[in-house]
Amino acid sequence: MQATGYEPLDTLKPVADGLWLIDGPAIRFMGMPFSTRATVVRLENGDIWVHSPTRLTDGLRRELDAIGPVRHLIAPNWLHYAHLGDWQAAFPAALAWGAPGVAARAEKKGLALHLDHALQWDCAEEPWCGQIEQMIVRGSKLHREAVFFHRASRTLILTDLIEAFETAKLPVWMRPIVWIAGLDDPDGTMPPDMRRSFRDRTALGTDVERMIAWAPERVIIAHGRWYENNGVAELERAFRKVLNHSRWDKALGEMKARKGKEDPH
């Protein structure tokens, strides 16, 4: 198996009180090996919440059983569901929650995926309300990603909205592709094809501003280097083009509104 640079894999890695990472093996996407990462939160009642489940091994299952009962499995966007079925089989009492497009994408790929609940667009689900903020980022009819903010640890949990590949950990042949796409760390950002799918840049910018307003200290992403500190600054950097467009559009709108009030005729 090809190394990802984030070894050891398939094991809980403490991040903060009640918060862990799992670095999984690489998964092929568009012919390229993408490192994978799950995020695990222990809710106040002791239940375990797992974002973007990665490969499940016997050892990892024992580690999870030791910290609490797995009760919530999150498929945060239409591309992150590959291991969900294995986790559902291992933890039959867990509920599976999916973002828009997950079930349809799985069916298209020949996978009969059962989801218990659809994730809401603009508010947290009852089991984690008050502990984890939640919204599905708007602006694209294709890529609808649920993002989460763990209040206690001030951690923003993203999936693909930022990718930050550390080129030294990539196969040599893949490095130019990452450089051309502008996804190489330390200047990781939104993949260009994904950014083009966001036709409503005002809606996207508004939701990025909301993430910034949550004031995260750290930002966890699924592919590449995650940000252990300076979360707000990393968001401002990674989404600078989006924010520039959004803020300019907003300023123009305010100017037009003022002009309309000054000259109603």
C-alpha positions, 0 to 999 in steps of 0.5 A, spaced: 500 500 500 502 506 498 504 511 504 500 517 504 505 521 509 500 521 514 501 515 518 499 511 522 493 510 519 486 507 521 487 510 528 484 515 533 489 521 533 487 526 539 486 533 537 482 536 543 478 534 548 472 530 545 475 531 538 480 526 534 482 525 527 483 518 523 487 518 517 485 513 512 489 510 506 489 514 499 483 513 495 483 514 487 479 520 485 480 522 477 486 517 477 490 520 483 491 518 490 487 522 495 489 522 502 483 521 506 481 523 513 475 522 518 473 527 524 470 524 530 467 528 536 464 525 542 458 529 544 456 531 551 451 525 552 457 520 550 455 518 543 460 518 538 459 522 531 463 521 525 464 525 519 466 522 513 468 515 515 474 512 512 477 505 512 474 501 518 479 496 521 478 491 527 483 495 531 480 502 529 473 499 531 476 497 538 479 504 539 472 507 538 468 502 542 473 504 548 471 512 547 463 511 546 458 508 542 458 510 535 451 513 534 452 518 528 455 517 521 456 523 517 456 523 509 458 530 508 458 531 500 456 527 494 463 524 494 464 522 501 460 515 502 465 510 500 466 507 507 459 508 510 456 501 509 462 498 512 461 502 518 453 501 518 454 494 518 459 494 524 455 499 528 447 497 527 445 502 532 448 508 528 444 513 524 447 515 517 446 522 515 447 525 508 448 531 504 444 533 498 446 528 492 449 523 496 444 517 495 444 519 488 451 519 487 452 512 490 446 509 486 449 512 480 456 508 482 452 502 483 452 502 491 445 501 494 446 506 500 441 507 506 441 514 509 437 515 515 436 522 515 438 528 510 442 533 513 438 540 514 441 546 510 441 551 515 441 548 522 444 543 527 440 536 527 437 535 534 442 530 537 448 535 536 444 542 537 448 547 541 454 543 540 456 543 533 454 548 528 452 546 521 450 549 514 450 546 507 454 551 503 450 554 498 451 557 491 452 550 487 447 545 484 453 540 484 457 541 490 453 541 496 457 540 502 455 540 509 460 544 514 460 543 521 463 547 527 465 544 534 464 549 539 467 546 545 474 546 541 473 551 536 474 547 530 471 548 523 470 541 520 470 541 512 471 536 507 473 538 500 472 546 500 479 546 501 484 541 499 492 542 501 496 537 498 503 537 501 507 536 495 513 532 498 508 527 500 505 526 493 508 521 487 512 525 483 508 525 477 502 528 481 506 534 483 505 538 477 498 537 477 497 539 484 501 545 482 497 547 476 491 546 480 493 551 485 492 546 491 499 545 494 500 547 501 501 552 504 496 555 499 491 550 499 484 552 496 478 550 493 479 546 487 478 550 481 473 545 478 469 546 484 469 553 484 467 554 477 460 550 479 459 555 484 455 560 480 452 564 485 458 567 488 454 571 493 451 566 496 458 562 497 461 568 499 456 569 505 457 562 507 464 563 507 463 569 511 459 565 516 464 560 517 469 566 519 464 569 524 464 562 527 472 564 529 475 557 528 482 556 532 483 550 527 480 547 521 480 540 519 480 538 512 479 531 508 485 531 503 492 534 505 494 538 511 489 541 516 490 547 520 492 546 527 491 554 529 490 561 525 483 558 523 480 565 521 487 567 517 487 560 513 480 561 511 481 568 509 487 566 505 484 560 502 477 563 500 480 570 498 478 570 491 471 568 493 471 573 498 473 579 494 468 577 489 463 577 494 465 583 498 465 587 491 458 585 489 456 587 496 459 593 496 456 595 489 449 593 491 450 597 497 452 603 492 446 602 488 441 602 494 444 608 496 443 611 489 436 609 489 434 612 495 438 619 493 434 619 487 428 615 487 426 618 480 
